[in-house]
Amino acid sequence: MNKRLLIAILLAAAAGTLFYMAFFRTGYLPKRIPVSVNYDSYSYGNARDAKIIDVATQPNAIFTSESLFHDLILQRQLAADGWKLREHRFRNGRDMLPYTDGRLDVMVLGDIPAYIAMTRSRIGIFAVCRQGYNTIVANRILTPSEIKGRRVGYPPNTTAHFTLDLALHSADLSINDIITIPMPPDEMEAAFRKRSVDMIVSWEPTASAILAIPGSAAISRSEGFSYIAMDIDFAARNPAVQAAVLAAVVRAVSWARSDERNVRTNLIWDRLAAIAFLGSSPVEANAKWTGLMRKETIDNPSFPMLSLDFSDERGIQHRQFVFMKQNGLLPEDASWQRICERVYVHRVPEIIKESIRWQIGRFDYAAEKLYRE
């Protein structure tokens, strides 16, 4: 072989090895091209004849209904009457909205998609799936009034947008007083480091990642929620199925609280689901993610119960509702009373009272995917 050609081949191989070490081993993978998802290809609507429960999940949402599909107690309870679960994975709650017309029976929905679904279809919320925070992070310490004139990266029409709106109003400012730069959370850290934005507004883990950048500072925060929602007609026709599913949510919380390894197992399930669906996942069974999961789920003593004062017009949920109407996300005739009528705050407490019947204190999860140190 020609000596120069051999040298060229060796240099190319060395370059390839360095590329692998620099990107793959360190985790800095090139950005993936989004995978196209054909939600219409999913099978829906067999709850009446085939006794199949169509469950919509959101991989990478940390504490999702992935636990339902590993809960052997739930599966036995459902199978006793001929029922079984069928999972449909969605990128986000917005993508689910067209399918909340009776095709989905159980779903994980964030605040804003939940309210939209409740005004469009017969959807109710029964439990909290996640209680987190959206944070405004600036490149230096600022007061809310100093937001004026700044370049702000945020995802429009989300709870992060709501957080920004609250902060602006607290300083007698409006969205017109800032330079808005719409962007998804996964682009925010790069934009922040390049100084193409002065601040960002996002949920976790994006906010914490950017707060770790030297010089950054949190300006303001507000709560955000995800819910376990159900088709109201399905839940009413099948009260035992409704109770069994909610009992499984409570059981998963009790199981996670009982041992740190169970928290990590939940994260593994979420990671595996996201990889199967999207090809990748930022979720890891490590201290960072267990801390985040604890903060946003099981460390709240009332989790997964809905707030008993959900309908209070001074509360965060009503302020979200007002924000959505003002921004055209809900129809003009949307009623807060109508929303509240579809919030079943007493259902989880009722099931907890029947803990023996629903075996909330017993655990039996699929052993092949449990965390091992």
N, C-alpha and C positions, 0 to 999 in steps of 0.2 A: 504493500500500500504506500502511496505517496506520503512522504514525511509531513509535508505541509497539511495535507488533507487529514492525517491522523491527529495532528495538533489541533486543527479546527474542530474535529469531532470531540476531542477531549475537553476543549474550552467550552463547547456548547453543552456538554454533559455537566461540567462544573457549574455553568450558569444556571442550568435547570435545577441542580441540587440546591444552589443558593436561593433560587426563587422559592423552592419548596420550603426550605428552612425559614425564609423570611416571612412568608405569607401563611403557609398551612400550619407549621408547627407553632407559630406564635399566635395563631387565631385571626390574623388580619387577612381574611379572605376577600377577594374581589367581590364587589356588590353583585348579588344574584339578579338575573333578569326575572321579574315577577312571573310566577307560573299562572297560566290561565286556568280558571276554575269554571266548569260548566255546572252550576247548581241545578239546572233543569234536568240534568242526567240522574240526579238522586231519585230514589223511590220514595213516594210520599203517600199518605192518606189511607193506610190500611188498618187504622185503629179499630174500625167497626167490624170488619170481616176477619182479618188475619191476626188481630190482637197484637199489632206491632206498634211500639211507642217510638215515634220519630223525635229524636233529641238533637238539638242544634248546639254545638259547642264552639268555642273560640280557642284553639291552641295558642300557647304563649300567654295565656291570661292568668297564670300562676295557679289559683285555686278554682279550677273549673269543675264541670261535671264529669271530668275524666275518671274521678273516683267511682262514679256510678257503674262504670263498665268493668271495674275490678272487684266490685262488692258482691261476693257470692251469696250473702244473706239476702240482699235485694233481689238477686236473680232467682233465688229459690222462692221467695215470697211472690214474685210476679209469675213464675212458672206454675205455681200451684193453681192459678186460675187461667193458665194458657197464654200469659203475656211474655213478651221479650222486648229488649231495648234494641234500637237501631240508631247508630250515631251518624250525624251529618256534620261535617266540619266546615266552618265559615271563617273568612278572614276577619270579619268584624260584624257588629250588630247591624250596621247599615246594609250590608249585603243580605242579611236575613229578612229584612222588612218585606220584600215581595212574597215571602213564603210564610208569613204570619197570618195568612188568610184561611187557616184551617189545615194546611199541609204539615205544619210543625206542631207537635204536641207539647214539648218541653224545650226551653231554650235559655241560653245565657245572654242577657242583654244589658248593656250599659245604660246609664241614666237617659240620655237623649234618645237613642233608638227605642228604649222602652216606652217613653212617653209618646213618641210618634206612633208606635205600634198600638198603644192603648187607645189612641184617637182614631186609628184606621180600622182596627180589627178587634175581635173579642178576645183581648189578651189581658191577663192579670198578673201581678207580681206577688210572690208568695214567700220569698226568703232573700236575704242578702248573700251574694256570692263573693263580693270583695268590697272593702271600704278603704279607699286610698286617698291620695292627695295630688292635686295639680299644683305646680310651683312655678312662679316667675323667677327666673335666674338671670341676673345682670352681670356684666363684666367688671362691675365694681359696686360698692355699697351706694345705694340710691334710696331716696324716699319715693313713695308712689307719685307725688307731684312732679318728681324729676323724670318720670317716664315720658313726659311731653317731648315730642320731636325725635324720639329714639326709634331705631329700626328694630322691630319686634317680630321674631319668627314664631308662628303658632299655627296649629291645625284648625281652620275655620269650622264653625258649627259643631264644636265638641265641648266637653266640660272644661278643657283647657281654655278655649275661647271664653267660656263663662267666667273662669277665674280672672282672665284679663279684663273682662267687662266690669267685674266687681272692683278690681283695683283702680281702674280708670274712674269709675263713679265715686269711689271714696276720696278722690282728689279733684272732684268736679271737672273731670276730663271725659272725652268721648273717643271712640275709635278714630275719629277724624283728626285727633291731636297727635297721633303717632304715625310712623311709616310702617305699614303692615306688610309683612313678607310671609305669605302662606307657605307652609312646608310640613311634611310629615315628620314625626319624631325621629325616625332613623336618619334624617339628614341634618338634625340640629347640632350635634356635637361638632361635625366638620365645619358647619357654617360659623359656629361660635369660635372655634379655634382659628379660623381664617379671618375673623373679625368682620365678616360680611353681615352680621347682626350684632346689635348691642345687647340684646337679651332674647331669651326664649321662654315659652310657656309650654309645659308638658307634664305628663304623668310619669310614674315610675316604670322602669328604672332609668329612663332618660334624664330626668331631673337630677338624680343623685350622681349620675356619671358626669354631668356638666358641672355640678357643684364641687366635684373633686378637682376641677381645673383651678390652678392657683389664681387668686384674685377675684374669683366669682363669688357672688353673694345672692342669697334668697331675698326677694323683695316682698313677696306675698304668697299665701297659700289658700286653697279652699278644698273642701271635700269633694270626692267623686265616688260613685257607687256602681257596682254591677249587681244584677238581680237574677234569681231563678224565676223565670216567667213560665206561664202555661196558657194554653188555649182554654178559655173559661168553659166552653161547652164540653170539651174533652174531660176537664177536671170534674165538672158537675156530673157527667155521665158515669165517671169511674172514680168515685171517692176513695176506694181502697187503693187504687193505683196512685192517685194523688198523694195519699198519706204515706205509702211505701216509699215513693221517690223523695219526699221531703224528709222522711225518717232517715233515709240513706245519706242525705246531706248533713243532717245533725250527727249521724254516726261517724261520718268522715271527719267532722270537726273534733268530736270526742277522741277519735283514734289519733289524729294529728297532735292533739294536746297531750296525749299520754306518753309520747316518746319522740325525741328529736329525729330519730331514724325514720319515723313515719312522715314527718314533714319533708324530709329529703326524698322519700318514696313518691310523694305527691308531685314533687318537682320533676322526678324522673319520668313519671307518667305524662306530665305536660310536655316535657322535652321530646319524648318519643312520638307523641301525637303530632307535635309541630314539625318534626323532621319528616314523618310519614306524609304529612299534608303539604308542607311548604319546602321541604328539602333542607332546612336548617332551623336552628333555634338558639337564641341567646341564653335561654334558661339553663342553669346548672344546679346540681345538688351540692352547693357549697355554702359557706357562711354568709356570703353576700345575699344570696337568693333566699336562704332560710330566714335571714333577718327581715328581708322585705316581705316574705310571705307571712311571717308572724305579725309584723306591724299592720299589715293590711287585712288580716283575717283573724286568726285564732287568739291573738293577744287582746282583742276586744271581748270583754266578758259576755256581752249580749249577742255576739255573732253566733249563728247566722240569722237571728231574729230581726225583723223589720222594726224600725222605730215606732213606738206606740203613739207618738205625736207627729207622725208623718204628715197629717193633714194641716198642721199648724201653719198659718199663713206667714208667720215670722221665721219659719224654718228654711233650711237650705234647699229642700226639695221644691217648695213653692217659689223660691227665688229663681231656681232653674226653669220652672214652668213659665214664669213671667219673661225671662230672658228669651226662651224659645219662641214665645208669641211675638215678642218685639222684633225678633230676627226672622220671622216668617217660616220657622220650622214647624209650627203647628197652625192649623186653620184658625181663622178669626173666631169661630164659634166654639173652639175648644174650651172645655169647662174644667176647672180645678176640682170641683165637686165630683164630676164624672170620673176623673182620674182616680180620686181617693176612693170611690166606690169599688174600684178594681184593685185595690191594695189590701191584701188579706193579712193584716198584721197579727191576727190572733191564731192563724192556722198552725204555725210552728210551735207556739206555746201549748196548744191543745195536744199536739203530737208528743211533745216532751212529757206531758202528764200521763200519756199512755206508753211510757218507755218500755215496759215489760212486754206489752203486746207487739210492739214494733222492733223489739230487740236492739234498742239504741245503744245499750251498754255492752253488747257483744260484737266481736270483730271477726271477720273471715274474708280476707282479701286474697286475690290471685297471687300465689306465692312466687311465681316465676319472675315477677318484676318488682320485688321488694328491695329496698336499699340494703346493701351490705358494706360494712366498713372494711 
